[in-house]
């Protein structure tokens, strides 16, 4: 706690070792992880409430604004909590309350070519994806659906009954069913202002107009 109050980000500290040699003055060796800004692909922009991050369920630690988000990590939000994650190309995604996402792939090259794959385990995810090169990808998958874009804004939800819902805010998003073995089926295009879904049985629902904003 004293180290953190002195300015060290809590989730970067992984060991504190006191020196025990009688001939040495009392001191503590601090081991921590620090990435230079140019190597940080994504970071927590804002954190509200109970938000945790880690590569396993057992290693989850509180997320902090400015802390890095790495590949193969999980981000989990609790009740009345939300978090924004921003990539260095300006794209980002927001998790609502009681949500969990696994960052399967997270790469942004020096030329801003992007490779992002997110597995939404539960809850709501909203993405704002900036335009990028033809080889760039940004995918958000649930248990039975995959939404893929290059530059657009969308929301995707993984319901507890196993179904998935997509809302396209601007641009165009392709939505495809995903089988239990990971096989992706035929996709449909969902333009801005429309939504679509995949039932728990793996059937795509036809795109339909979203309700007008209040």
Buried (B, 14 or more C-beta within 10 A) or exposed (E): EEBEEEEBBBBBBEEEEEEEEEEEEEEEEBEBEEEEEEEBBBBBBEBEEBBBBBBEEEEBBEBBBEBBBBBEBBBBBEEEBBBBBBBBBEBBBBBBBBBBBBBBBBBBEEEBBBBBBBBBBBBBBBBBBBBBEEEBBBBBBBBBBBBBBBBBBBBBBBBEEBBBBBBBBEBBBBBBBBEEEEEBBEBBEBEBEBBBBBBEEBEBBEBEEBEEEE
